């Protein structure tokens, strides 16, 4: 939780532990000073962002648009219905996921077997940083049209 004391902000992390009798006690307590509130620190903005941030943002917009374009192309192409449906499923989903933290630029790739709709995602929790998720499109590059 974050607390404000005058113009100063601190982040307090408490870990509770419960023993076998049900008694709860503090296992650890960490207090970290902050430059500003978490809402301010994790605000989604383009100011003071590097080339990586802009590339990730462009991919987060382009990948779903590209997937929708290829899906329409697939559905309007003459091929058997069964083959068309298989391609449509392959186009709709992206394999694996690369997560990008907008606030600090950290990249995370821990789920190689993850499937994501339209190859991109975005999440911005109330006090947390904006997270962009990018996936490799399964069928977009291999459609024989």
N, C-alpha and C positions, 0 to 999 in steps of 0.2 A: 504494500500500500504506500501511497505517497502522502506526505504531510507538508503543509506550508507553515513556516514560522516567520512572520513578517514578510520579507522579500526573499527568503531562503526556502529552498525545497529539499526534502530528503526522501529517500526511498527506504522503506523498512521491510525487511524480509524475516519472517519468523517461522521456524520449523518446530512443530509440536510433536511430542512423543507420548504415547499412552502405554503405561505398564500393564502387567497382567491383572492387576486389581482395578483397572479402570481410571487410575489417577493420571491426569494429563499435566505435563510440564513442558517448559520451553527447552528444546534440545539445542537450538542455536538461534542467535539474533544477529542480524547484520543491518547496519545503518550506513547508507551511502549518500553523500551529498550530491545534489543535482544542480546543474546550471540554471534550469528552468523546470516547469512542470512537464510531466510526461506527454501531455497533450501538445505542448509546444515543441518539445524535442522530436516527437514522432509525427509532426505535421507533414502531410504530403505536399511537397513544393518542388518546383524545378530549379529554384535558386541554389547556387553553390553545389551543383551536382556534376559529376564527371561524365565522360563519354560512355562509360559502362552503364550508368543509369539511363542515359538516353537510348542506348542500344536495346536494353532490356524493355524499356517502355515501348519502343517501336516494335519489337518482336511480340510483346503482349497484345498489341493492337493488330499487327499484321498476320500473326498465325491464325487467329479465329476467322479473320476476313478471308484469308487464303483457303482455309478449310471449307468455309461456306461456298466460296467460288468453285472449288474443285468438286464439292458435293453436288452443286447445281449442274456442273458440267457432266458429272457421272450420271445423274438422273436423267439428263436429256440425251445421253449417248445411246445409240442402238446396240444393245447386248441383251443376253437372256436375263429374265427377271431375277433368277437365283444369283447369277454373277453380279448383277447390279446391286442387289441387297448386300452381298458380301463386301463389295467395294465401298458401299455407303457406310457400313459399320466400321470398316478400316479407316475411312476418311474422318469419321466423327470423333474417333478417340486417338489420343496421343499416348505413347509409351514412355515410361520413366518420368521423373519430374525434377526440375532444377528450381530451387526456391531462391529468390533474391530479396534481401532485406533492404528496403528503400532508405531507411535511416542511416545505416552504417555501411552499406554496400557488401555485406557478408553474403556469400553464396553457400548453399547447402544442397547436397545431392546424396540423400541417405536411403531413398526408396527406388531402387532400380526396377522393381516390378509394379510400379504404380501406373494406373490408367486414368487419364484426365479427358474430359469432354472438350472438344474444339481446341485442344493443345495449349490452352492458356487459362490462367486463373488469377484472381485478385482477392486478397483478404486484408482488412484493416480493423483489428480489434479496437475497442474503445481507448485503451491506454497504450496499446502496442504499436509497433511500426507497421507500415504497409508492406505486404509480402506479395510479390509477383511470382507466379508459378508458370514455368514454361515446359512443354513436353515436345518430344519428337513426334511429328505426325506419322501415324502408322502407314496410311495408304496414299498420301498426297503425291509422293514422288514417283510412285510406280504405276500410276494409272495409264494403261496403254490406249491413249486417245489420239 
